[in-house]
Amino acid sequence: MALVNRLYAFLATFGHDEEGQGLAEYALILALIAILAIIALLFLGGQVKTILSNVGNSI
């Protein structure tokens, strides 16, 4: 009977493990930030290139 109780306690720990959920949420947030950064660079890339060229030429 003690073995059954230990097995039940071991299997019950799988239902309460939320560590992977937090990691998945952080990965989704990171992916969203990366997508937003790529979109911003696509729209503002020309302006950033011009500004950096001006700074480089000034030096």
BELZI-V839553 format. One record per run of one state. SS is the DSSP state (hx for helix, st for strand, lp for the rest). FROM is the first residue (numbers start at 0). TO is the last residue. Records with the same first field share a line. If there is no record, write none. Layout:
SS = FROM-TO + FROM-TO
//
This chain:
lp = 0-0 + 15-17 + 58-58
hx = 1-14 + 18-57
//
